[in-house]
Amino acid sequence: MNGIILGILATLFYITGSTVQGVSLKRDVPSKRVWVLTSGFAAILFHGIGVYGEIFTSAGINMSFFAMASLICCVVATTILFSSLGKPVDNLLIVLFPAAVVAIWLSLFVGTSYAPRSDLEGGIIGHILLSVVAYSVLTIAAFQALLLAFENRQLKRKGSFSLLKALPPLQTMESLLFELLWVGLIILTLSILTGFLYLEDMFAQHIVHHTLITLASWVVFVILLWGRHQLGWRGRTAIGWTLSGFGLLALGYFGSKLVAEIILQRM
């Protein structure tokens, strides 16, 4: 099926799901979860098929900036949808679904200087997949930290915003955040290890800056989880360290790709 048709179908279902959830939240009525989940799973199905065809091309593997962003948005949306079956995280979909739509259309219509590669071996592909999953899990953790910050602020101000009523208790939110951080750190560690194993010369491949920034992000997450275990870090401290680690991770991957594929291409 044509990539544009798949993008249109995914877009329609993403917009339907986010709109239904947003209307329920605005009116402060119970969410129509059947509509939201049905639309969401249909959207990620079409999105997944489309992004698979965009990355695995006849010319080789396409790891361009926008293709990877679209893949990560698809993985994040999928993870949150499955998480929503057991945890009250439906309201994240109001933000994540539109973000996935933007990623789809940018990947379809905005070109970069990246050329698909046909010389990648299985170990490198495994490293890439681990990286994508790690980024996705830690992206969700960053969203969770932002929601935790909002909930903490509203509780201190005794706010009555409808979203606050829809969020789970603060302790539950914080527990979910650290579960995501542990999973994300483990996968990120595996990604870094496979990178050192299968990348022959990171200086010749011009990825030393990406590697160093990713390692710095890894250190931030390790310190945060150590602080949680040994010193009982929570609240604003946990939120600040989470967002700092994620910011470094995003800078290391997307920052370098943005400069190499888009900014330098247009200079």
Secondary structure as UniProt FT lines:
FT   HELIX           3..26
FT   TURN            27..28
FT   HELIX           33..55
FT   STRAND          56..57
FT   TURN            58..59
FT   STRAND          60..61
FT   HELIX           65..84
FT   TURN            85..86
FT   HELIX           90..92
FT   HELIX           93..109
FT   HELIX           122..156
FT   TURN            157..158
FT   HELIX           162..166
FT   HELIX           170..198
FT   TURN            202..206
FT   HELIX           208..231
FT   HELIX           235..250
FT   HELIX           251..255
FT   HELIX           256..258
FT   HELIX           259..263
FT   HELIX           264..266
//
